[in-house]
């Protein structure tokens, strides 16, 4: 009698329909599914596959049978702590599930900043009726996307109808897939970033957290931007020098920034960022799975990868742990 093959799922946001979908599709491939819940991680030691967050890895469970860990997150930084994930275990992430939600959040930050909403809201809270604050427009703006993956391209789709002057994508290769090439006026490589920044009014960042993206936007590069420029970061907090950003905003080096991700999270109560002028803060909430589409897409990606894994094929989207994506 063959040994049972177990998939353990640790995602408390899933609805019953989504759980049933996993059970049904995994069952067709010969897997039994267990879910975390009131019993914690009971039975996870039998798992060949785990789908969820990193909490189980620090639970003390013996995961000797684990062969593949599929993260429900887009980024996998939390799994790359040395010794956390057993060696030889394939790691993959859910990149592709969050683009819609995070791009919409990015558009919210962009419009709030460019239309000067934080200052108007402050006046409204103080019951001041005024319309003398200046604002700008996406129309005619030069938009640069630092990162052209799922999130960056979904943002490009949404900002294009606002008629910016140009949309420039920046990535390592200087290329994007055919399905997204019409979203951009041009794609340049990362080593051309310094030449692009002076011609950028809106800088949208959706980079993964890796060594090569660490503080890719520092004080010197912020100073290359026009004074009327805005920075939006929905990728990872390590990609901006946070102190340099706050100093630049206080000195009016650029017009403003909308930041959903920080170097330290939660952002400490005494962090200067809280009181930095022209800084719009959200609490790493852009891609949370409240959105039905995001949850369903997350599950779809896992089940697609599971089909390949069950046939003995390489797991699509497997992470190179040395590189970080």
Secondary structure, DSSP 4 states (H G I P E B T S, - for coil): -PPPEEEEEE-TT--HHHHHHHHHHHHHTTEEEEE-BTTBTTTGGGEEEEEE-GGGGGTT---TT--EEEESSS--GGG-STTTSPTT-EEE--TTSSHHHHHHHHHHHHHHHHTTHHHHHHHHHTT----------STT-EEEEE--SHHHHHHHHHHHTT--SEEEEEESSS---TTTGGG-SEEEEGGGHHHHHTT-SEEEE-----TTTTTSB-HHHHHHS-TT-EEEE-S-GGGB-HHHHHHHHHTTSSSEEEES--SSSSPPTT-GGGG-TTEEE--S-TT-TTSHHHHHHHHHHHHHHHHHHHTTPPPTTB--TTTT-
